[in-house]
Amino acid sequence: MTLRIVTWNINSVRLRIALVERLVTEVRPDVLCLQETKVQDGDFPRETFEAWGYKHQLIHGMKSYNGVAILSRAPLKETGARAWCAKEDCRHGFAMLPGGIELHNFYIPAGGDVPDPKANPKFAHKLQFLEETTAWWRERRDPARKAILVGDLNIAPLETDVWSHKQLLDVVSHTPIEVDWLKRLQGSHDFIDAVRHFVPPAEKLYSWWSYRARDWAAADRGRRLDHVWVTPTLGRKLEGAAILKDARGWDVPSDHAPVIVDLR
């Protein structure tokens, strides 16, 4: 059997529910992880997802900002959410999938526009978030752990994960300090980058294109901000991965594209 997991920063689940329906119909994920749902738990469209077959749900949201959700066709156990940086801002939800697989859905802070933690509190928050999550995973390090970490991590780590490495070195999401922290987070549990497992590091690859571009497809000035990582015990079970770039061109789109990973 194959487990298909999709992660997508939907940028308002209620505004783009028709796009989610299209994704569900065309891609048929077994588990769908959303970020930036931007809705309080009581107003999340639970019944709509249930009608599509996603009867098992972890919803962790707030009004107008942030929010994560895990929607699954298979039962979820030990669901919950964790706060970071002493903020209740709905950036992490988790659940146990069948087979004892931990699934963690993250929405890491974007960090604002100025890559200076002293001048920019949002950037300081981002670095603190990365530091805390890295320490947490390191403390829980277990070679036998079966875990999947997905989400909008808001960092493009490789030179080929941005349209211009040279021009974006001082732009939040690709600065050396952010890239270094993301590497530390990835190394805290020896996570495998599921997408780059199939797509060579030399190949350009993006999952986000700014709304500011008049013709995002022609300019193709993207960044790979959305990720799926698996622990080594699941690495051998990876069967395929893709970024659904076409979704960026759907009507009233999110600025992020869904990331798809299949595991055996």
C-alpha positions as CSV (number, residue, x, y, z in Angstrom):
1,M,0.0,0.0,0.0
2,T,1.0,3.6,-0.6
3,L,0.5,6.5,1.8
4,R,0.1,9.8,0.0
5,I,0.8,12.9,2.1
6,V,0.2,16.4,0.8
7,T,1.2,19.6,2.6
8,W,-0.1,23.0,1.4
9,N,-0.1,26.5,2.8
10,I,-3.6,27.3,1.7
11,N,-3.6,30.9,2.8
12,S,-7.2,30.8,4.1
13,V,-9.0,27.4,3.9
14,R,-12.5,29.0,3.7
15,L,-11.5,31.4,0.9
16,R,-9.9,28.6,-1.1
17,I,-12.1,25.6,-0.2
18,A,-12.9,25.1,-4.0
19,L,-9.2,24.7,-4.6
20,V,-8.9,22.2,-1.8
21,E,-11.8,20.2,-3.4
22,R,-9.9,20.3,-6.7
23,L,-6.8,19.0,-5.1
24,V,-8.6,16.3,-3.2
25,T,-10.3,15.2,-6.5
26,E,-7.2,15.2,-8.7
27,V,-4.5,14.2,-6.3
28,R,-6.4,12.1,-3.7
29,P,-4.1,12.4,-0.7
30,D,-4.6,10.0,2.2
31,V,-3.4,12.7,4.6
32,L,-3.7,16.4,3.9
33,C,-1.7,18.9,6.0
34,L,-2.7,22.6,5.7
35,Q,-1.0,25.7,7.0
36,E,-2.3,29.3,7.3
37,T,-5.9,28.0,7.7
38,K,-6.8,31.4,9.2
39,V,-9.9,30.3,11.0
40,Q,-11.0,29.5,14.5
41,D,-11.6,25.8,15.3
42,G,-15.3,26.3,15.6
43,D,-15.6,27.8,12.1
44,F,-13.3,25.3,10.3
45,P,-15.3,23.5,7.5
46,R,-15.1,20.1,9.2
47,E,-18.2,18.7,7.6
48,T,-17.0,19.5,4.1
49,F,-13.8,17.5,4.7
50,E,-15.8,14.7,6.2
51,A,-17.9,14.5,3.1
52,W,-14.7,14.1,1.1
53,G,-13.7,11.2,3.2
54,Y,-11.4,13.0,5.7
55,K,-13.3,12.0,8.8
56,H,-10.2,12.1,11.1
57,Q,-9.1,15.6,11.8
58,L,-6.7,17.7,14.0
59,I,-7.7,21.3,13.8
60,H,-5.6,24.0,15.5
61,G,-6.4,27.5,14.4
62,M,-7.0,31.1,15.3
63,K,-8.9,34.0,13.8
64,S,-7.4,35.6,10.6
65,Y,-3.8,34.3,11.2
66,N,-1.7,31.2,11.1
67,G,-3.4,27.9,11.9
68,V,-2.6,24.3,11.0
69,A,-4.8,21.3,10.2
70,I,-4.3,17.5,9.6
71,L,-7.1,15.8,7.6
72,S,-6.9,12.1,7.2
73,R,-8.8,9.2,5.7
74,A,-7.2,6.8,8.2
75,P,-7.7,7.1,12.0
76,L,-5.5,9.5,13.9
77,K,-4.3,8.8,17.4
78,E,-2.6,10.9,20.1
79,T,-3.5,14.2,18.3
80,G,-2.5,17.5,19.8
81,A,-0.7,20.8,19.4
82,R,2.3,22.4,20.9
83,A,3.1,26.1,21.6
84,W,6.5,27.6,20.9
85,C,8.3,30.7,22.1
86,A,5.6,31.2,24.8
87,K,3.1,32.1,22.1
88,E,-0.3,30.5,21.5
89,D,-0.1,31.3,17.8
90,C,-1.2,27.9,16.3
91,R,1.9,26.9,14.4
92,H,2.2,23.2,15.2
93,G,-0.1,20.3,15.2
94,F,0.7,16.6,15.5
95,A,-1.0,13.1,15.2
96,M,-0.1,9.5,15.2
97,L,-0.8,7.7,11.9
98,P,-1.4,4.0,11.6
99,G,1.8,2.0,11.9
100,G,3.1,4.2,14.7
101,I,4.2,7.0,12.4
102,E,4.3,10.5,14.0
103,L,3.2,13.3,11.8
104,H,4.1,16.9,12.7
105,N,2.6,19.8,10.8
106,F,4.6,23.1,11.2
107,Y,4.1,26.7,10.1
108,I,7.4,28.4,10.9
109,P,7.2,32.2,11.3
110,A,8.0,34.1,8.1
111,G,10.3,36.6,9.9
112,G,9.3,39.9,8.4
113,D,11.5,41.8,5.9
114,V,14.6,42.8,7.8
115,P,17.1,40.0,8.6
116,D,18.3,41.5,11.8
117,P,17.0,40.0,15.1
118,K,17.9,43.2,17.0
119,A,16.0,45.5,14.6
120,N,13.2,43.1,13.7
121,P,11.2,41.3,16.4
122,K,9.6,39.0,13.8
123,F,13.0,37.8,12.6
124,A,14.1,37.3,16.3
125,H,10.9,35.2,16.8
126,K,11.7,33.1,13.8
127,L,15.2,32.3,15.0
128,Q,13.9,31.5,18.5
129,F,11.3,29.2,17.0
130,L,14.0,27.3,15.0
131,E,16.2,27.1,18.1
132,E,13.5,25.7,20.3
133,T,12.2,23.2,17.8
134,T,15.8,22.0,17.0
135,A,16.4,21.4,20.7
136,W,13.1,19.6,21.2
137,W,13.8,17.2,18.3
138,R,17.4,16.6,19.5
139,E,16.1,15.7,23.0
140,R,13.7,13.2,21.5
141,R,16.3,11.7,19.1
142,D,15.6,8.0,18.6
143,P,17.1,6.0,15.7
144,A,13.9,3.8,15.7
145,R,11.5,6.7,15.5
146,K,9.1,6.8,12.5
147,A,8.3,10.5,12.0
148,I,7.3,12.8,9.2
149,L,7.7,16.6,9.5
150,V,5.8,18.7,7.0
151,G,4.9,22.2,6.5
152,D,5.7,25.8,5.4
153,L,9.1,26.1,7.0
154,N,9.6,29.5,5.4
155,I,13.2,28.8,4.4
156,A,14.7,27.9,1.1
157,P,17.9,26.1,2.1
158,L,19.7,25.3,-1.2
159,E,21.1,27.7,-3.8
160,T,18.8,26.0,-6.3
161,D,15.8,26.4,-4.0
162,V,15.6,30.1,-5.0
163,W,15.6,31.9,-8.3
164,S,18.8,33.8,-7.5
165,H,21.1,32.7,-4.7
166,K,23.2,35.8,-5.1
167,Q,20.3,38.3,-5.1
168,L,18.5,36.7,-2.2
169,L,21.3,36.2,0.3
170,D,20.1,39.2,2.2
171,V,16.4,38.5,1.8
172,V,14.5,36.8,4.6
173,S,14.0,33.1,3.8
174,H,17.4,32.5,2.3
175,T,19.8,34.3,4.6
176,P,22.8,32.3,5.8
177,I,21.7,32.3,9.4
178,E,18.2,30.9,8.5
179,V,19.7,28.3,6.2
180,D,22.1,27.3,9.0
181,W,19.3,26.9,11.5
182,L,17.2,24.9,9.1
183,K,20.2,22.5,8.6
184,R,20.5,22.2,12.4
185,L,16.8,21.4,12.6
186,Q,17.1,18.8,9.9
187,G,20.2,17.3,11.5
188,S,18.6,17.2,14.9
189,H,16.9,13.9,13.9
190,D,18.8,13.1,10.7
191,F,15.7,14.0,8.7
192,I,15.7,13.1,5.0
193,D,14.4,15.8,2.6
194,A,11.8,13.7,0.8
195,V,11.5,15.9,-2.3
196,R,15.3,16.3,-2.8
197,H,15.5,12.5,-2.4
198,F,14.1,12.4,-5.9
199,V,15.0,15.7,-7.4
200,P,18.7,16.3,-7.7
201,P,20.1,19.3,-5.7
202,A,21.5,20.8,-8.9
203,E,17.9,21.2,-10.3
204,K,16.0,24.4,-9.6
205,L,12.8,23.7,-7.6
206,Y,10.3,26.1,-6.0
207,S,7.0,25.8,-4.1
208,W,6.2,29.5,-3.6
209,W,5.8,32.4,-6.1
210,S,5.1,36.0,-4.9
211,Y,1.7,37.6,-5.5
212,R,3.6,40.7,-6.5
213,A,4.8,39.2,-9.8
214,R,2.5,40.3,-12.7
215,D,3.1,37.0,-14.5
216,W,4.5,34.6,-11.9
217,A,4.9,31.7,-14.4
218,A,6.9,33.7,-16.9
219,A,9.1,35.3,-14.3
220,D,9.4,32.1,-12.4
221,R,11.1,33.9,-9.4
222,G,10.2,31.2,-6.9
223,R,11.5,29.8,-3.6
224,R,11.1,26.3,-2.1
225,L,9.7,27.1,1.3
226,D,7.5,24.0,1.8
227,H,9.0,20.8,2.8
228,V,8.4,17.1,3.8
229,W,11.1,15.4,5.8
230,V,11.1,11.8,7.1
231,T,13.3,10.1,9.7
232,P,15.8,7.5,8.3
233,T,13.6,4.5,9.3
234,L,11.0,5.9,6.7
235,G,13.6,6.9,4.1
236,R,13.7,3.5,2.5
237,K,9.9,3.6,2.1
238,L,9.9,6.8,0.0
239,E,8.3,6.1,-3.4
240,G,7.9,9.5,-5.0
241,A,7.6,13.2,-4.6
242,A,6.4,16.2,-6.5
243,I,5.4,19.9,-6.3
244,L,2.1,20.6,-7.9
245,K,3.2,23.9,-9.6
246,D,0.1,24.1,-11.7
247,A,-1.9,24.8,-8.6
248,R,-0.3,28.2,-8.4
249,G,-2.2,29.1,-11.5
250,W,-5.6,28.0,-10.4
251,D,-8.3,30.6,-9.8
252,V,-7.8,32.8,-6.7
253,P,-4.7,30.8,-5.8
254,S,-2.5,30.5,-2.8
255,D,1.0,31.8,-3.4
256,H,2.2,28.3,-2.3
257,A,1.9,25.1,-4.3
258,P,1.1,21.7,-2.7
259,V,3.9,19.3,-2.1
260,I,3.1,15.6,-2.6
261,V,5.1,12.6,-1.1
262,D,4.3,8.9,-1.4
263,L,5.5,6.3,1.0
264,R,5.2,2.6,0.7
